[in-house]
Amino acid sequence: MPRCINCKQPLLDFAAAWLPEYRVDLPPKSLEEFCRYYCCETGTPDLSGSRYPLVKSGPDGCFHHLSLQRGFLDGKIYLRLAAPYTSYLRHPWDIAMCTHKALSNGYYSRLMTVPEKARVACPWVVVDNDKAALSAGLERLGEWYRQHREELENSYQKQQGWIDKQDRAYRTARRFVDGRLEVLAGDQPAVMALYREVDRLAEEYDDAKKRGTVRYGEPLSFFTDWCSGKLPQPFAGWEEELAAVMMTGKKRVTDDPLYAHSFAMTGMLYFIHDAEKDLCPEVLTKKLWQEG
């Protein structure tokens, strides 16, 4: 069977021309083998291909995501835009909490399942395996996006409403961290000190679980709770400030100081790492870890 023509650059050009408000959010080359993206939910298991995550900024610190997918089957190229979702995490790759040793949660700050009334389904555009057909197919895909742009925006808004209703801590923590990004940009040594300390705390946490002094899943027994009160400055001060924000105002998240610190710590570790990827995307790779 013939191979699919090289579609990467035409797809990137399509995104720039038809979806200029989005950016293609691919991981750095050193992380590609750990962050591969494949087509999914095709109903045709033999279809092989790749997908390019797209992201744009939404209101109140959230982000709107979309996936540009390219598949290949029986000598035909398959194209579609899929999986629109809202999240307070910008980057869908290498999701972690400042450490390789603690579990990551790819669904943090987004819906596990988008309700039916907010789903937007793009049909596959199927074209021949040549450059002219690919170009025509991308034009059709662009027209689909133009016609359904408002529907996509409505989906994003509905999802954000449900996310905020589910847990207001996401928005509160993201906006708090975003307001302090200049510290991350201007003090890389402080950021690396944070990463090393969280990594050390992860080892302690694992040891505590093995000894039975921490039972994972019980209230206030998660890794982020173990980190509370133990971060280096300026992040220890951030935790106190954010925990106070969680307990104030009409839209406060909780009245319990312990849970306020738990929500603050969880959001900080995810969102600091997410924001840091814009400045140093390989911050968790072994080489940088040893050199930093």
N, C-alpha and C positions, 0 to 999 in steps of 0.2 A: 504494500500500500504506500502511496506517495506520502512524503512528510508535508506537514503544514508549512506554508511559506512563513518567513520571518515577519511576525505581526507586531512586535513590540513597539517599534518607533511609530508606525501608523496609529496604534492605539494611544500612545502618549500624545501624538499630535492631535488626535480626535479629542482627547480630554481637554487639551489646552484651548482648542477652538470652540467646542460646544459646551464645555462645562468650566469656564474660566474661574468661577468662584470656588471651585474645588482645587485641591492640590493632590497629586499622586503621592501617596505616603508609603514608599517602599523602604525596607530596612537597609542599612549599609551592607556592602558586599560581604563583610566578614560575618554577618549574621544570617545570610541568605539560606544556608543549609539548615538552619534551625527555624526559619520563618517562611517556609514555602507556602504558596497559596494555590489551591486547586479549585476547579469548578465543583460545585456540589448541587444537590437537589435537582438534578437534571432529568431523572426518570430514565436515563439511558446510561447504565453503568459502564459501558464501553467507551463513552466519550471521555477524552483526556484533554487537559488544557490548563490554563492558569487564570488567575484573577489579580487585578490591580486595585488595592484599596484606595478610595478617594475620601477626602475629608475637607470640611469647611467649618468655620467658626459659626456657632449659633448664639442665641442670647444667653445672658446670665452665666457665662462660663461653660456652656455645654458645646458639643461638637456634633455635626451631622455627617454621617458616614454613608457611603455608597460603594458598590463593588462593580468594576468593569471586568466582565468575564469573557474569555475567549476559549472555545472548545474546538475539537477537531474529531470528526467521525465520518467514515465512509467517503473520504475525499472531500468533505465539505467543512467549511469554517462556520462555527456557531458563535454568535455575538449577543450579549445582552447586558443590561444594567440591573443589578439585583441587590437584595439585602439592605435596603435603607434602614438605618437605625440611628437613634440618638444616644449619646453617652457623654459623661463628663470626663472620660479619658480620650485624649486626642489620638494616640497611636495604638492601633490594634495588634501590633507585633511586640514581641519580647515584653509582655506584661509581667511586672514583678514588683515587689515591695522593697526595693533597694538591696536585694540579696538573692543569690542563687539557691540558698538553703531553705527558704520558706516557700510554701506553695503559692502559685499565682492563681488569680481568678480572672479569666478573660471576660466574664460577664459583670465585673464590678462596675457599678454605676450605670448599668443599662438593663433593659428588660430581658429576662431569660427567654420569653416567647412574646413576640409582637401579636397583640390581639387581631383577629380577622379584620375588624373594621378599620384598622390602620395599616394593613398590608397593601403594598403596591407591587403588582406582578408585571414584569416586563417579559414579553414572549421572546423566544430565541429568534434572532434574525439569521437565516441560513443562506450562505452564499458559496459560490465556487471557490476553489483553491487557487486564486490568482489575484494579482494586485488590483486590477480594475474592479473585479467583483467585491473585493474587500473594501475598496473605497466607496462603492455604491452601497454596500451593507452598512458601513459606518454612517453614511448620510441618512439612511433609514433609521438607524439607531438614534441619531441626533434629532430627527423629527419626532421620534417617540418621546424623547426627553422634553422637547419643547412643548409638546401637547400635554404632558403629564407633570410638568414642573410644579404646578399649583397643588396637584394631588400629593406629590412628594413632600412639599412644604407642610401641608396639613398633617401628614403622617408624622413628620418630625415634631411638630407642635403637640400633637396628641401624646406622643411617646414621652416628651419631656414632662407634660402634665402628670402622667401616670408615674413616672420616675420620681418626681418631686413629692407626690402624694405618698408613694411607697417609703421614701426616706429623704427628708429634707437635708440631711447631713451632707449629701453629695454636693448640692449646690453651694451650701455654706462653706464647706472645706475647699472646693475648687476656687471660689472667688477669693477666699482668704489667701491661698497659696499664690494665685495669679497676681495678687496685689504685692507680693514680695519677691517677684521674679528677679528684680535687680540684684538681690542678694545672691541668688544662684548664678547670675551672669557674671558678677564681679568678684566672687570668692570661691573659685574652684577647690582650693585646699579644704575649705570648710565643708563643701559638699562631699569630697572624698572621705573626710573624717566621719561624716554621717554614714556613708555606705559601709565603711569598715566596722563601725560600731554596731550597726544593725546586723551585719554578717556575724559578728562575734555573739550578739544576743541570740541569734538564731541557733548557734551551737549550744548555748546555755539552755535555751528552750527545749531543744531536742533531748538534751541530757535530763532535764527536769521531767519530761514526759516518760523517759525510760525508767526513772526512779519512782514514778508514780506520784510525785509531788504536784504535778499538773495533769489534770484529766481533760484532754482536748474535747471541746464541745460543751462543757459546762459553762455557766455564765461567767463572763470576764476571765475566761481561760484561754483565749485565742492568742496567737503570737503578738498581735498588736497590743494587747493588754499587757503582755510581758515586757514590752518596750516602754510602756508609759513611765514617765519620770526618769528615764535613763539616757535620753539623747544628749549629745553635746550641744553647746551653744552655737548659733543662735536658735537652734531648733527646739531646745527645751523651753525657751521663752515663747516660741510660736505655739507649742502645745498648750501652755497655760492660757495664752490669749485666745486661741481658737476654742478651747474648752469653755471659756467664759462666754464667748459668742454663742456657743451651742445652747447656753442656758438663759439667754436674754432675748427680749423683744417678743412681740406677738407671735412670731413664727419660730420660736425656740424649738430646738430638737428634743430636749429632755430637761427634766428638773433634777436629775440624779448626777452629782459630780463625777462619780465613777464611770457612768456611761458616757457622759460628756467627754471625758478624757479618752475613752475607748473610741468613740466616733471621730474625735479629733486626730488621734494617732493613726487610725486606719486611713482616713482621707489624706493626711499628710504624706504617709509613706507611698501611697499610690500616686498622688498628684505631683509630688516633688520629683519622683522618678520619671513620670510622664513628661513633665515640663523640661527636665534635664536632657531628655533625648534630643531636643531641638539644638542644644548647645554641645552635647557630647553623646551621640547616639550609642557609642560603644562602651559606655561607662561601666557596664557589668562584664565586659569581656576579660578573660584571664590576663591578657597582656597588660591592659591598662590597670587592672587591679594590682598587678605586681609592680608596675612602674610608678603608679600614682601615689 
